[in-house]
Amino acid sequence: MAELLVKTACDGLESLKIGLLTLTESKPQTLTTLAPYQGEQQALDKALTKAHGVGFPGVNGSTFGKGARVLWFGRDLALLMGPQPDPSLARHAALTDQSAGWAVMELAGPGAEDVLARLCPVDLRFAVGASVRTEAKHMMASLCRLDIDRFQIMVFRSMAQTLHHDLKTAMEAWAARR
C-alpha cells in the first residue's frame, strides 16, 4: 500500500531573503470558515469569545487572542485560524475546514507594503490587524497586516507557486531600486 504524506501548500518553495525583505511560509495551522446562520452573528460572537477568547471581526478586521485569530473573510464570513473550532460554534454557524485549501505566506521587512502595491490594486495603508480580500496580480487573495512591515498573504493552494514567483519578482524589482 502506498504511504501518503501530508504536505503543506508551500512544500518545496524556498524561503526568500531579498534585500531587507523576507518571504516565508506561515506555520501550518487549522483554518475553519465560520458562516453565521441568519440572525446568529451576535450569538456566534459570544460563543467565539467564550470558547476561543476572540470575537467575530467587523468588516476588514481581525481579532486575536488565546492562540486564535479570526479574520474577516468576506460578507458574513470569517476564518478561524489556530485551534480546532469548539463544537458549540456549530449551533450558530456553518463550520468548514479549510486547512488544506490555502497557501499562507508572510512578507516582512521595510518595503513590504511597496512590494504588495506592485501586485494588489488596493490601498495598503490600512492598520495593523486589518484584513482585506483583494486581487494579487491575477489571483484572489486575503491580506492581513500583522505588524507595521509584516503581512500575511493567503491564496488558494493551487496558486502557491504562482504567488511565490510573483512575490519574488516584485521583491527583486523593489530591492533593485534601493
C-alpha positions, 0 to 999 in steps of 0.5 A: 500500500502506498504511504501518503504524506501530508504536505503543506501548500508551500512544500518545496518553495524556498524561503526568500531573503531579498534585500531587507525583505523576507518571504516565508511560509506561515506555520501550518495551522487549522483554518475553519470558515465560520458562516453565521446562520441568519440572525446568529452573528451576535450569538456566534460572537459570544460563543467565539469569545467564550470558547476561543477568547476572540470575537467575530471581526467587523468588516476588514478586521481581525481579532486575536487572542488565546492562540486564535485569530479570526479574520474577516473573510468576506460578507458574513464570513470569517476564518478561524485560524489556530485551534480546532473550532469548539463544537458549540460554534456549530449551533450558530454557524456553518463550520468548514475546514479549510486547512488544506485549501490555502497557501499562507505566506508572510512578507516582512521587512521595510518595503513590504507594503511597496512590494504588495502595491506592485501586485494588489490594486488596493490601498495598503495603508490600512492598520495593523490587524486589518484584513482585506480580500483583494486581487494579487496580480491575477489571483484572489487573495486575503491580506492581513497586516500583522505588524507595521512591515509584516503581512500575511498573504493567503491564496488558494493552494493551487496558486502557491507557486504562482504567488511565490514567483510573483512575490519574488519578482516584485521583491527583486524589482523593489530591492533593485531600486534601493 
